[in-house]
Amino acid sequence: MSEVIQLSVFIANESGRVSEVTKALGEANINIRGFSVSDTADYGILRLIVDKPAEAHEVLKNAGFTVKDTGVICVDLPDHPGGLASVLKIVSEAGVNIEYVYSLIGTYVILNVAQTERAVALLKDRPVRLVTQEEISAG
């Protein structure tokens, strides 16, 4: 079967909690290949695709996090307008519900922060390259 293991980490919706997870994985030499964060007022779910899922599960469990493994599907999308739609159509037309979708492996990461201007000011003088809308649009 062509399943990929996704780790779902349940975390309090508090400043620094996502950072704690990523730090623990980095210190264990585990590479994050993709992730998604969803939240409510009280808690969040950090979904991760990593290079060593069994080891990552143990690292996070030992760090005190609640972790669940789930089999998911990873698709290499055609890189053209409608590429995602063409793949999702196959599944949805068959009556299979798509619960969520997120991307992997690219080096661009979206951060939705409470203080956008402050975060930009903090990052622009560091060895971090901020990506513009024009770059995204250029493909």
Buried (B, 14 or more C-beta within 10 A) or exposed (E): EEEBBBBBBEBEEEEEBBEBBBEBBEEBEBEBEBBBBEEEEEBBBBBBBBEBBEBBBEBBEEBEBEBEEEEEEEBEEEEEEEEBEEBBEEEEEEEEEEEEEEEBEEEEEEEEEEEEEEBEEEEEEEEEEEEEEEEEEEE
